[in-house]
Amino acid sequence: MRRIALAALAALALGAAAPVAAGAQDANQQAYQSKRQQLLKELEQTQDQLSDIRNQRVQLQTRIEAVIAQMMRDRAQALLLANETTALQQLDAILTSSQDNLLAQRDRFLTIGDAVRRRSGAILVVLLRADSSAQQQLSGAALTLNGATVETRTYSLAASNALNVGAVDQVYRSNVLPTTHTVAVTVTVNGQAVTQTVTVSAAPEAVTYVQFAVRNGQVTPTTWSSRGTTPF
């Protein structure tokens, strides 16, 4: 009887343990599936993040290449500008040197001119006047010295009237070499051009005057020299 009772208890124990084992197996399976789904989801998220990182890397690489290309263009432009700047600096140096040479030559010529004037000391003055006793209209005058035109005049009615009442026009005054000079004047009187020529010798350290007087449509020259009014 005792053996029968123990066998019956063992059978009951085995019958109760079977549902418990099945329930535990189901719980493990659910935990496995849940963990698997979680891992798959994390894997997908990781792959998405990796794809984003790759895209960001491509964009960053593109930006870096663009910056490098811009830097190369800027460098090339800077080199071109450097060459142009060097050329401009060289041209400026040449211009500065040329200007200095021109200034030196000008000073040299001025010095030579001053020396010639001090040595020669001759001044030529050309005057134009009209005879106040005659009624005449002077409209212009042209003066040539040694064949070259050195001065021109245009007289208004008021200027002509001033000449007719005694005014004198100093047409020319300059330093000249102490030698012979040909002075010619062409005066327009009452619409007619009248020319008169005179040859004078400019004395050294003196002022030589040539005066052309207009009367009745004729031009009469007069010359004289003076030392008392010279700057020497």
VEXLUM-512908 format. One line per field, with one value per residue: x, y, z of N, C-alpha, C, CB in turn. Coordinates in pm, whole numbers, m for minus. Glycine has a CB too. Layout:
REM residues N
nx = c(X, ...)
ny = c(Y, ...)
nz = c(Z, ...)
cax = c(X, ...)
cay = c(Y, ...)
caz = c(Z, ...)
cx = c(X, ...)
cy = c(Y, ...)
cz = c(Z, ...)
cbx = c(X, ...)
cby = c(Y, ...)
cbz = c(Z, ...)
This chain:
REM residues 232
nx = c(83, 189, 381, 222, 96, 312, 378, 153, 170, 401, 320, 128, 291, 452, 259, 179, 415, 458, 284, 397, 662, 606, 489, 707, 877, 733, 743, 1017, 1048, 897, 1043, 1278, 1194, 1112, 1353, 1497, 1355, 1398, 1676, 1692, 1560, 1732, 1952, 1860, 1827, 2092, 2203, 2067, 2171, 2438, 2417, 2337, 2565, 2748, 2642, 2676, 2954, 3017, 2909, 3067, 3320, 3283, 3249, 3500, 3664, 3565, 3642, 3920, 3960, 3877, 4070, 4295, 4232, 4229, 4494, 4623, 4523, 4631, 4902, 4906, 4830, 5047, 5252, 5163, 5169, 5442, 5531, 5408, 5537, 5799, 5760, 5681, 5916, 6081, 5950, 5978, 6257, 6295, 6156, 6313, 6547, 6456, 6394, 6648, 6774, 6620, 6684, 6951, 6944, 6818, 7012, 7218, 7091, 7055, 7323, 7399, 7236, 7335, 7588, 7549, 7354, 7160, 6864, 6562, 6311, 5995, 5779, 5453, 5276, 5034, 4983, 4852, 4738, 4605, 4314, 4241, 4186, 4297, 4313, 4457, 4779, 5087, 5389, 5714, 6025, 6336, 6229, 6046, 5726, 5646, 5462, 5118, 4852, 4523, 4310, 4058, 3786, 3798, 4062, 4199, 4125, 4248, 4516, 4526, 4510, 4747, 4837, 5069, 5165, 5336, 5462, 5650, 5904, 6212, 6499, 6779, 7033, 7342, 7348, 7278, 6940, 6638, 6348, 6007, 5687, 5342, 5070, 4725, 4547, 4271, 4144, 4337, 4640, 4958, 5303, 5614, 5966, 6263, 6612, 6809, 7079, 7142, 7272, 7522, 7453, 7251, 6938, 6758, 6547, 6270, 6048, 5737, 5553, 5230, 5084, 4851, 4799, 5052, 5357, 5610, 5941, 6138, 6443, 6638, 6874, 6932, 7109, 7073, 6827, 6847, 6856, 7111)
ny = c(m120, 115, 160, 191, 430, 609, 599, 709, 973, 1060, 1056, 1256, 1474, 1491, 1549, 1803, 1948, 1957, 2154, 2378, 2389, 2425, 2679, 2832, 2803, 2939, 3200, 3254, 3243, 3465, 3672, 3646, 3709, 3974, 4094, 4049, 4198, 4451, 4474, 4459, 4696, 4886, 4833, 4915, 5190, 5254, 5204, 5401, 5633, 5599, 5626, 5895, 6014, 5946, 6093, 6353, 6352, 6343, 6591, 6763, 6705, 6798, 7072, 7128, 7079, 7280, 7508, 7477, 7500, 7766, 7895, 7835, 7973, 8235, 8253, 8234, 8466, 8652, 8616, 8707, 8972, 9048, 9036, 9238, 9451, 9464, 9532, 9782, 9920, 9915, 10067, 10306, 10370, 10413, 10633, 10818, 10843, 10948, 11187, 11312, 11338, 11511, 11736, 11794, 11855, 12076, 12256, 12279, 12398, 12636, 12746, 12775, 12955, 13174, 13233, 13305, 13529, 13694, 13727, 13837, 14042, 14191, 14351, 14360, 14577, 14632, 14876, 15008, 15273, 15532, 15814, 16097, 16303, 16218, 16062, 15740, 15390, 15127, 14783, 14552, 14384, 14227, 14083, 14002, 13843, 13812, 13662, 13491, 13463, 13637, 13770, 13868, 14103, 14212, 14476, 14650, 14886, 15073, 15036, 15113, 15385, 15471, 15440, 15631, 15864, 15886, 15664, 15396, 15082, 14818, 14584, 14380, 14241, 14121, 13919, 13916, 13804, 13980, 14097, 14149, 14205, 14137, 14310, 14306, 14444, 14407, 14600, 14643, 14888, 15087, 14878, 14791, 14611, 14693, 14675, 14701, 14699, 14669, 14677, 14613, 14657, 14490, 14613, 14507, 14469, 14662, 14827, 14794, 14983, 14961, 15147, 15162, 15384, 15479, 15655, 15818, 15585, 15485, 15330, 15414, 15350, 15380, 15381, 15333, 15315, 15241, 15274, 15364, 15279, 15010, 14679, 14614)
nz = c(0, 79, m123, m340, m278, m285, m553, m664, m568, m695, m959, m956, m900, m1127, m1316, m1238, m1273, m1545, m1674, m1556, m1660, m1931, m1923, m1839, m2057, m2258, m2158, m2173, m2448, m2531, m2408, m2549, m2809, m2770, m2692, m2923, m3114, m3008, m3036, m3316, m3383, m3266, m3425, m3676, m3621, m3570, m3823, m3969, m3848, m3918, m4194, m4207, m4102, m4300, m4515, m4411, m4402, m4674, m4757, m4601, m4706, m4966, m4915, m4808, m5032, m5199, m5056, m5066, m5342, m5379, m5225, m5376, m5612, m5508, m5431, m5678, m5796, m5621, m5677, m5941, m5900, m5748, m5936, m6110, m5934, m5882, m6139, m6166, m5961, m6058, m6291, m6174, m6043, m6265, m6380, m6174, m6168, m6426, m6398, m6206, m6355, m6555, m6402, m6308, m6553, m6626, m6420, m6480, m6735, m6665, m6502, m6690, m6862, m6690, m6648, m6908, m6946, m6743, m6841, m7096, m7061, m7205, m7300, m7477, m7575, m7708, m7826, m7893, m8031, m8104, m8319, m8178, m8314, m8536, m8675, m8641, m8661, m8476, m8490, m8444, m8391, m8484, m8383, m8486, m8425, m8546, m8754, m8630, m8488, m8201, m8048, m8035, m8081, m8006, m8048, m7886, m7942, m7737, m7649, m7881, m7896, m7663, m7734, m7935, m7792, m7665, m7517, m7457, m7576, m7440, m7620, m7622, m7417, m7323, m7233, m7446, m7674, m7701, m7983, m8335, m8420, m8595, m8611, m8668, m8732, m8778, m8832, m8805, m8947, m8973, m9102, m9281, m9334, m9224, m9256, m9092, m9071, m8877, m8806, m8529, m8298, m8013, m7727, m7493, m7142, m7134, m7210, m7496, m7694, m7912, m8089, m8241, m8418, m8514, m8772, m8969, m9117, m9159, m9043, m8828, m8729, m8430, m8255, m7960, m7691, m7346, m7045, m6793, m6689, m6662, m6511, m6424)
cax = c(0, 280, 444, 118, 75, 427, 367, 47, 222, 499, 246, 67, 399, 492, 149, 180, 539, 453, 236, 493, 773, 555, 474, 840, 930, 665, 796, 1151, 1033, 852, 1156, 1373, 1140, 1115, 1493, 1538, 1295, 1467, 1808, 1673, 1527, 1856, 2038, 1808, 1861, 2236, 2226, 2022, 2270, 2557, 2388, 2342, 2706, 2811, 2597, 2744, 3094, 3024, 2888, 3185, 3429, 3253, 3279, 3646, 3717, 3530, 3729, 4056, 3959, 3872, 4201, 4387, 4201, 4276, 4640, 4662, 4494, 4731, 5028, 4892, 4836, 5184, 5328, 5121, 5220, 5586, 5547, 5373, 5645, 5911, 5724, 5685, 6057, 6132, 5892, 6042, 6392, 6283, 6118, 6432, 6638, 6400, 6412, 6790, 6801, 6558, 6768, 7076, 6916, 6792, 7142, 7288, 7022, 7091, 7462, 7402, 7178, 7429, 7704, 7510, 7294, 7091, 6718, 6496, 6175, 5925, 5664, 5362, 5195, 4966, 4991, 4724, 4682, 4536, 4199, 4266, 4136, 4389, 4238, 4545, 4921, 5163, 5532, 5806, 6164, 6424, 6146, 5953, 5622, 5664, 5351, 5007, 4762, 4392, 4270, 3917, 3767, 3846, 4208, 4245, 4109, 4352, 4642, 4518, 4523, 4878, 4877, 5176, 5153, 5463, 5429, 5749, 6019, 6278, 6644, 6826, 7178, 7393, 7380, 7182, 6809, 6542, 6217, 5905, 5553, 5232, 4961, 4602, 4500, 4153, 4116, 4449, 4759, 5079, 5419, 5737, 6076, 6381, 6721, 6871, 7187, 7119, 7399, 7533, 7425, 7171, 6803, 6740, 6405, 6220, 5913, 5666, 5449, 5134, 5026, 4792, 4812, 5192, 5425, 5746, 6017, 6239, 6520, 6735, 6918, 6947, 7175, 7032, 6708, 6868, 6869, 7246)
cay = c(0, 231, 178, 243, 571, 688, 608, 804, 1109, 1092, 1087, 1389, 1575, 1505, 1616, 1947, 2010, 1975, 2289, 2483, 2394, 2485, 2824, 2894, 2807, 3048, 3328, 3272, 3274, 3605, 3759, 3641, 3787, 4116, 4140, 4047, 4315, 4571, 4478, 4494, 4838, 4959, 4816, 5005, 5326, 5270, 5215, 5535, 5730, 5581, 5686, 6040, 6052, 5938, 6210, 6470, 6344, 6383, 6734, 6828, 6690, 6890, 7207, 7142, 7091, 7413, 7605, 7461, 7557, 7911, 7938, 7828, 8087, 8356, 8253, 8269, 8608, 8727, 8612, 8797, 9108, 9075, 9068, 9370, 9550, 9479, 9608, 9921, 9977, 9940, 10180, 10426, 10403, 10472, 10767, 10904, 10871, 11038, 11319, 11371, 11380, 11630, 11849, 11829, 11923, 12209, 12341, 12305, 12496, 12765, 12799, 12822, 13076, 13285, 13270, 13377, 13662, 13777, 13759, 13925, 14160, 14268, 14343, 14423, 14621, 14681, 14957, 15049, 15390, 15595, 15960, 16146, 16406, 16154, 15979, 15609, 15277, 15013, 14663, 14442, 14393, 14103, 14114, 13891, 13869, 13724, 13575, 13410, 13541, 13632, 13831, 13921, 14189, 14248, 14599, 14690, 15027, 15152, 15031, 15196, 15525, 15500, 15460, 15756, 15980, 15890, 15542, 15318, 14938, 14744, 14460, 14274, 14270, 13995, 13913, 13872, 13802, 14110, 14085, 14217, 14141, 14194, 14326, 14344, 14455, 14424, 14667, 14659, 15026, 15114, 14760, 14760, 14562, 14768, 14608, 14779, 14617, 14745, 14597, 14682, 14587, 14493, 14637, 14433, 14542, 14780, 14803, 14849, 15010, 14980, 15200, 15176, 15486, 15471, 15786, 15825, 15456, 15451, 15289, 15468, 15294, 15461, 15295, 15391, 15225, 15309, 15200, 15414, 15207, 14864, 14617, 14565)
caz = c(0, 89, m254, m429, m241, m333, m699, m695, m541, m801, m1082, m938, m907, m1268, m1386, m1203, m1321, m1690, m1710, m1511, m1757, m2055, m1901, m1835, m2193, m2328, m2107, m2230, m2591, m2543, m2372, m2659, m2920, m2734, m2698, m3064, m3179, m2958, m3100, m3457, m3388, m3240, m3543, m3779, m3581, m3589, m3966, m4011, m3801, m4001, m4325, m4189, m4085, m4432, m4591, m4357, m4443, m4816, m4763, m4545, m4803, m5076, m4869, m4796, m5167, m5250, m4988, m5121, m5477, m5364, m5178, m5490, m5699, m5441, m5438, m5815, m5815, m5545, m5752, m6056, m5848, m5705, m6056, m6157, m5839, m5907, m6264, m6138, m5881, m6147, m6376, m6090, m6022, m6390, m6394, m6074, m6215, m6540, m6348, m6142, m6462, m6620, m6311, m6309, m6680, m6621, m6335, m6553, m6839, m6601, m6460, m6810, m6907, m6601, m6675, m7035, m6926, m6666, m6925, m7206, m7002, m7306, m7293, m7590, m7544, m7827, m7789, m8001, m7996, m8217, m8320, m8128, m8402, m8648, m8643, m8701, m8581, m8468, m8447, m8406, m8423, m8472, m8373, m8513, m8389, m8624, m8836, m8551, m8421, m8056, m7975, m8113, m8005, m8060, m7980, m7890, m7974, m7624, m7651, m7993, m7856, m7564, m7808, m8010, m7703, m7602, m7447, m7520, m7549, m7440, m7688, m7599, m7332, m7292, m7245, m7576, m7689, m7748, m8125, m8421, m8426, m8690, m8547, m8765, m8676, m8873, m8762, m8883, m8928, m9055, m9182, m9369, m9266, m9258, m9197, m9082, m9021, m8838, m8753, m8415, m8229, m7869, m7658, m7366, m7018, m7167, m7259, m7632, m7719, m8049, m8081, m8367, m8408, m8623, m8807, m9102, m9185, m9176, m8920, m8827, m8618, m8361, m8165, m7870, m7583, m7217, m6940, m6663, m6642, m6665, m6378, m6404)
cx = c(88, 341, 345, 97, 188, 421, 263, 95, 321, 428, 183, 173, 440, 384, 146, 301, 535, 396, 333, 606, 729, 539, 607, 899, 865, 719, 934, 1144, 990, 966, 1257, 1324, 1145, 1257, 1541, 1484, 1364, 1604, 1797, 1642, 1650, 1951, 1993, 1842, 2009, 2270, 2181, 2122, 2398, 2538, 2393, 2486, 2779, 2772, 2666, 2891, 3110, 3006, 3010, 3303, 3409, 3286, 3428, 3709, 3686, 3618, 3871, 4064, 3957, 4006, 4303, 4361, 4250, 4428, 4689, 4637, 4594, 4865, 5021, 4900, 4976, 5271, 5293, 5173, 5368, 5610, 5515, 5482, 5767, 5884, 5728, 5829, 6117, 6079, 5955, 6182, 6390, 6247, 6237, 6531, 6588, 6417, 6557, 6827, 6741, 6641, 6898, 7054, 6889, 6923, 7220, 7224, 7055, 7235, 7474, 7346, 7272, 7548, 7667, 7452, 7224, 6941, 6662, 6352, 6115, 5797, 5582, 5278, 5132, 4978, 4855, 4662, 4603, 4420, 4215, 4222, 4236, 4312, 4328, 4688, 4986, 5311, 5612, 5947, 6250, 6344, 6046, 5853, 5634, 5546, 5245, 4917, 4631, 4339, 4120, 3908, 3820, 3998, 4264, 4234, 4215, 4487, 4641, 4535, 4653, 4922, 4983, 5160, 5292, 5435, 5523, 5858, 6082, 6428, 6680, 6978, 7225, 7443, 7273, 7054, 6722, 6405, 6119, 5769, 5454, 5112, 4842, 4541, 4387, 4125, 4227, 4570, 4882, 5195, 5539, 5843, 6194, 6483, 6793, 6983, 7165, 7254, 7403, 7513, 7351, 7033, 6790, 6590, 6381, 6076, 5857, 5551, 5361, 5073, 4981, 4815, 4954, 5254, 5569, 5821, 6115, 6310, 6611, 6771, 6941, 7017, 7128, 6913, 6724, 6880, 7011, 7321)
cy = c(126, 259, 238, 390, 655, 702, 707, 946, 1151, 1130, 1224, 1498, 1598, 1577, 1764, 2016, 2037, 2109, 2400, 2497, 2458, 2634, 2893, 2905, 2919, 3183, 3356, 3309, 3418, 3704, 3763, 3726, 3936, 4171, 4147, 4169, 4445, 4587, 4516, 4644, 4925, 4951, 4909, 5151, 5354, 5285, 5351, 5642, 5722, 5642, 5838, 6089, 6048, 6058, 6337, 6471, 6388, 6534, 6812, 6821, 6784, 7034, 7230, 7159, 7227, 7520, 7597, 7523, 7710, 7966, 7935, 7943, 8218, 8366, 8290, 8416, 8695, 8730, 8706, 8942, 9144, 9110, 9206, 9479, 9573, 9560, 9755, 9990, 10007, 10059, 10310, 10468, 10468, 10614, 10864, 10942, 10968, 11178, 11388, 11419, 11505, 11753, 11893, 11902, 12063, 12304, 12377, 12411, 12634, 12829, 12853, 12951, 13196, 13330, 13348, 13517, 13752, 13818, 13858, 14056, 14249, 14243, 14420, 14453, 14679, 14749, 14989, 15165, 15446, 15747, 16016, 16251, 16347, 16070, 15846, 15500, 15163, 14893, 14548, 14466, 14258, 14137, 13989, 13936, 13764, 13619, 13490, 13500, 13524, 13691, 13877, 14003, 14204, 14365, 14623, 14838, 15115, 15152, 15116, 15344, 15563, 15521, 15593, 15879, 15974, 15766, 15468, 15172, 14876, 14604, 14348, 14327, 14138, 14012, 13858, 13869, 13938, 14099, 14159, 14135, 14215, 14192, 14375, 14346, 14474, 14477, 14678, 14795, 15050, 14998, 14718, 14716, 14635, 14704, 14701, 14692, 14705, 14648, 14675, 14595, 14602, 14504, 14556, 14525, 14672, 14734, 14872, 14861, 15022, 15025, 15216, 15275, 15482, 15609, 15784, 15697, 15414, 15418, 15336, 15412, 15396, 15369, 15380, 15292, 15308, 15217, 15244, 15341, 15057, 14808, 14576, 14654)
cz = c(0, m45, m353, m404, m291, m483, m740, m673, m648, m928, m1072, m952, m1051, m1347, m1358, m1260, m1470, m1729, m1669, m1610, m1886, m2039, m1899, m1975, m2274, m2284, m2164, m2378, m2612, m2511, m2486, m2777, m2892, m2744, m2841, m3138, m3135, m3024, m3247, m3473, m3365, m3358, m3656, m3747, m3604, m3737, m4020, m3969, m3884, m4139, m4317, m4177, m4218, m4519, m4543, m4398, m4589, m4830, m4712, m4642, m4921, m5038, m4858, m4934, m5227, m5186, m5043, m5260, m5472, m5318, m5291, m5587, m5639, m5448, m5577, m5844, m5742, m5616, m5872, m6010, m5803, m5825, m6109, m6064, m5859, m6034, m6242, m6056, m5966, m6238, m6298, m6064, m6147, m6407, m6295, m6117, m6332, m6495, m6282, m6248, m6531, m6532, m6307, m6437, m6681, m6537, m6406, m6660, m6779, m6555, m6578, m6862, m6821, m6625, m6805, m7019, m6847, m6751, m7035, m7153, m7102, m7295, m7412, m7552, m7672, m7783, m7913, m7950, m8122, m8203, m8282, m8218, m8517, m8597, m8716, m8604, m8591, m8414, m8408, m8447, m8401, m8478, m8401, m8478, m8457, m8701, m8762, m8481, m8270, m7980, m8075, m8022, m8082, m7980, m7997, m7927, m7861, m7621, m7764, m7959, m7754, m7632, m7882, m7921, m7623, m7527, m7528, m7477, m7555, m7494, m7647, m7507, m7292, m7299, m7382, m7576, m7743, m7892, m8204, m8431, m8527, m8626, m8652, m8697, m8790, m8797, m8856, m8848, m9026, m9152, m9276, m9286, m9317, m9184, m9200, m9016, m8988, m8781, m8645, m8360, m8080, m7799, m7530, m7247, m7045, m7212, m7394, m7658, m7868, m8037, m8222, m8345, m8533, m8645, m8952, m9183, m9211, m9040, m8929, m8707, m8560, m8263, m8079, m7761, m7457, m7120, m6801, m6605, m6646, m6525, m6346, m6307)
cbx = c(m95, 392, 499, m13, 62, 561, 336, m76, 291, 594, 137, m2, 522, 519, 16, 175, 659, 371, 100, 550, 828, 421, 400, 935, 907, 513, 801, 1235, 932, 733, 1224, 1396, 997, 1061, 1584, 1490, 1145, 1484, 1879, 1559, 1420, 1926, 2037, 1656, 1824, 2312, 2153, 1883, 2302, 2591, 2250, 2261, 2775, 2772, 2445, 2732, 3148, 2916, 2764, 3223, 3438, 3105, 3212, 3706, 3661, 3381, 3729, 4095, 3838, 3762, 4248, 4373, 4050, 4230, 4696, 4584, 4352, 4747, 5059, 4759, 4737, 5243, 5303, 4968, 5193, 5653, 5457, 5240, 5682, 5941, 5585, 5613, 6138, 6091, 5740, 6045, 6463, 6179, 6003, 6501, 6655, 6252, 6364, 6877, 6747, 6415, 6797, 7129, 6797, 6697, 7223, 7286, 6873, 7073, 7551, 7324, 7044, 7478, 7761, 7408, 7399, 7142, 6664, 6501, 6173, 5894, 5709, 5272, 5280, 4817, 5038, 4742, 4793, 4633, 4065, 4417, 3995, 4513, 4145, 4497, 4992, 5124, 5568, 5798, 6184, 6524, 6232, 6030, 5481, 5791, 5399, 4926, 4827, 4291, 4351, 3847, 3618, 3791, 4257, 4165, 3968, 4362, 4665, 4385, 4404, 4883, 4754, 5318, 5055, 5526, 5433, 5810, 5979, 6231, 6705, 6773, 7222, 7508, 7389, 7241, 6743, 6542, 6224, 5903, 5543, 5197, 5005, 4500, 4616, 4172, 3995, 4484, 4775, 5065, 5452, 5715, 6117, 6344, 6818, 6766, 7327, 7043, 7418, 7670, 7556, 7240, 6696, 6810, 6361, 6233, 5910, 5613, 5510, 5022, 5128, 4849, 4740, 5268, 5417, 5744, 6093, 6174, 6602, 6681, 7049, 6809, 7326, 6999, 6587, 6993, 6781, 7321)
cby = c(0, 207, 44, 167, 588, 622, 473, 777, 1115, 974, 982, 1399, 1530, 1367, 1554, 1966, 1922, 1866, 2315, 2450, 2253, 2423, 2851, 2814, 2671, 3041, 3328, 3143, 3180, 3631, 3710, 3495, 3745, 4136, 4047, 3917, 4322, 4563, 4343, 4410, 4871, 4906, 4671, 4987, 5350, 5151, 5103, 5566, 5706, 5432, 5640, 6082, 5958, 5806, 6225, 6472, 6202, 6308, 6772, 6765, 6544, 6879, 7233, 7019, 6981, 7443, 7581, 7311, 7505, 7950, 7848, 7694, 8096, 8359, 8115, 8183, 8640, 8667, 8469, 8772, 9125, 8954, 8963, 9378, 9505, 9342, 9549, 9929, 9883, 9815, 10160, 10402, 10277, 10385, 10762, 10835, 10742, 10986, 11307, 11268, 11267, 11608, 11812, 11703, 11842, 12200, 12272, 12175, 12452, 12748, 12690, 12713, 13055, 13243, 13145, 13302, 13652, 13701, 13632, 13856, 14239, 14233, 14400, 14332, 14728, 14565, 15087, 14931, 15499, 15551, 16014, 16203, 16493, 16067, 16050, 15593, 15231, 15046, 14618, 14314, 14502, 14000, 14172, 13845, 13866, 13656, 13487, 13324, 13499, 13705, 13951, 13806, 14327, 14126, 14720, 14662, 15057, 15096, 14887, 15166, 15549, 15386, 15344, 15765, 15988, 16001, 15450, 15374, 14869, 14738, 14480, 14224, 14354, 13883, 13826, 13964, 13687, 14160, 13936, 14240, 14139, 14117, 14425, 14247, 14572, 14289, 14807, 14542, 15130, 15245, 14781, 14882, 14410, 14919, 14477, 14912, 14509, 14855, 14556, 14715, 14642, 14366, 14787, 14363, 14571, 14867, 14855, 14758, 15139, 14847, 15337, 15038, 15628, 15365, 15901, 15944, 15461, 15565, 15134, 15624, 15171, 15584, 15191, 15520, 15147, 15353, 15216, 15559, 15246, 14830, 14497, 14558)
cbz = c(123, 194, m307, m411, m89, m292, m759, m610, m403, m826, m1108, m799, m824, m1330, m1348, m1052, m1289, m1754, m1645, m1370, m1785, m2096, m1771, m1744, m2264, m2304, m1953, m2212, m2655, m2449, m2242, m2704, m2950, m2592, m2617, m3133, m3147, m2806, m3085, m3517, m3284, m3114, m3590, m3793, m3435, m3529, m4040, m3951, m3653, m4014, m4376, m4065, m3984, m4501, m4581, m4203, m4424, m4899, m4681, m4411, m4851, m5117, m4734, m4725, m5256, m5223, m4836, m5128, m5556, m5265, m5062, m5562, m5725, m5295, m5399, m5916, m5767, m5404, m5797, m6129, m5732, m5631, m6164, m6167, m5695, m5919, m6374, m6065, m5767, m6229, m6437, m5957, m5984, m6511, m6372, m5938, m6255, m6640, m6248, m6049, m6564, m6653, m6171, m6293, m6797, m6565, m6201, m6618, m6924, m6480, m6388, m6920, m6908, m6454, m6681, m7143, m6855, m6541, m6987, m7296, m6932, m7448, m7156, m7717, m7428, m7928, m7719, m8049, m7923, m8224, m8459, m7990, m8456, m8730, m8683, m8738, m8630, m8379, m8556, m8466, m8338, m8584, m8234, m8662, m8233, m8531, m8914, m8448, m8469, m8017, m7887, m8182, m7979, m8055, m8034, m7754, m7999, m7492, m7665, m8120, m7799, m7460, m7907, m8082, m7607, m7512, m7422, m7480, m7651, m7293, m7838, m7733, m7206, m7387, m7134, m7689, m7783, m7655, m8169, m8562, m8286, m8825, m8425, m8887, m8573, m8946, m8710, m8854, m8948, m9134, m9260, m9457, m9286, m9221, m9271, m9003, m9124, m8734, m8865, m8305, m8271, m7821, m7627, m7356, m6944, m7277, m7159, m7740, m7646, m8135, m8005, m8421, m8389, m8594, m8782, m9178, m9311, m9245, m8898, m8822, m8663, m8286, m8244, m7809, m7622, m7160, m6952, m6673, m6723, m6747, m6369, m6537)
